[in-house]
């Protein structure tokens, strides 16, 4: 998306986004990739559970994903869910289509 949309690239490289990245990674940062996940309403398709690190074999894995919802994100429309404290593990968890997220 950033190759074809100058607005998006300028947004991602704007001071508010860079400030967030610097708080997490420090001042030596680079934009690695940009992608969009489009989920049309009522199609019933889910984005399966995953760790971004499994798709990007970067060493050392000193990265993070900045997720930006451009529409409301809630339980009714399939919001993103996060495993608490999963960022503290150095291991990449094997992906499974059988994996279920449960909130306790």
C-alpha positions in Angstrom: 0.0 0.0 0.0 2.8 2.5 0.7 4.2 2.2 -2.8 0.9 3.4 -4.3 -0.4 5.7 -1.6 1.8 8.7 -0.6 -0.7 9.7 2.1 -0.3 6.3 3.8 3.5 6.5 3.7 3.5 10.0 5.1 1.1 8.9 7.8 3.3 6.0 8.8 6.4 8.2 8.8 4.8 11.0 10.7 6.0 12.1 14.2 3.2 10.5 16.2 4.0 7.1 14.7 7.7 7.6 14.9 7.4 8.6 18.5 5.6 5.3 19.3 8.3 3.3 17.4 11.1 5.1 19.2 9.6 4.4 22.6 9.7 0.7 21.9 12.8 0.3 19.7 14.9 3.4 20.3 16.0 5.9 17.7 17.6 3.5 15.2 14.5 2.4 13.4 13.3 1.5 9.8 10.0 0.9 8.2 10.2 -2.8 7.1 6.8 -3.4 5.5 3.3 -2.2 5.2 0.3 -4.3 4.5 -3.5 -4.0 4.7 -6.0 -6.6 5.8 -9.4 -5.8 4.3 -12.3 -7.6 5.9 -15.5 -6.8 4.1 -18.6 -6.8 6.3 -20.6 -10.0 6.6 -18.2 -12.2 4.6 -17.5 -14.5 7.6 -13.8 -14.9 6.8 -11.4 -14.6 9.7 -7.8 -13.7 9.8 -6.4 -16.7 11.6 -4.3 -16.4 14.8 -0.7 -15.8 14.1 2.5 -14.2 15.2 3.9 -11.7 12.7 7.4 -12.9 13.6 6.7 -16.2 11.9 6.3 -14.5 8.5 9.3 -12.2 8.8 12.5 -14.1 9.7 14.4 -11.1 11.0 17.4 -11.7 13.3 17.5 -10.3 15.9 13.7 -10.1 16.1 13.7 -6.5 17.5 10.6 -5.4 15.8 7.0 -4.6 16.5 3.7 -4.3 14.6 1.8 -1.1 14.8 -1.8 -2.0 14.1 -4.2 0.7 13.0 -7.9 0.1 12.6 -9.5 2.4 10.2 -13.1 1.3 11.3 -14.5 0.5 14.7 -13.1 -2.7 16.0 -15.2 -4.7 18.5 -16.4 -8.2 19.4 -19.4 -8.0 17.1 -17.3 -7.3 14.0 -14.3 -9.5 14.8 -11.8 -7.3 16.5 -8.2 -8.3 17.0 -7.4 -10.3 20.1 -4.0 -10.4 21.8 -2.4 -13.1 24.0 -1.4 -11.3 27.2 2.4 -11.3 27.9 3.0 -13.3 24.7 5.5 -10.6 23.6 7.8 -11.6 26.5 8.6 -15.0 25.0 11.6 -15.3 22.7 10.0 -18.3 21.0 7.8 -18.3 17.9 4.7 -20.4 18.6 3.8 -23.0 16.0 0.6 -21.8 14.2 -2.4 -24.1 14.4 -5.8 -23.9 12.7 -7.2 -25.6 15.8 -6.0 -22.9 18.1 -8.8 -21.0 20.0 -8.5 -17.8 21.9 -10.3 -17.7 25.2 -10.7 -14.8 27.5 -10.7 -15.5 31.2 
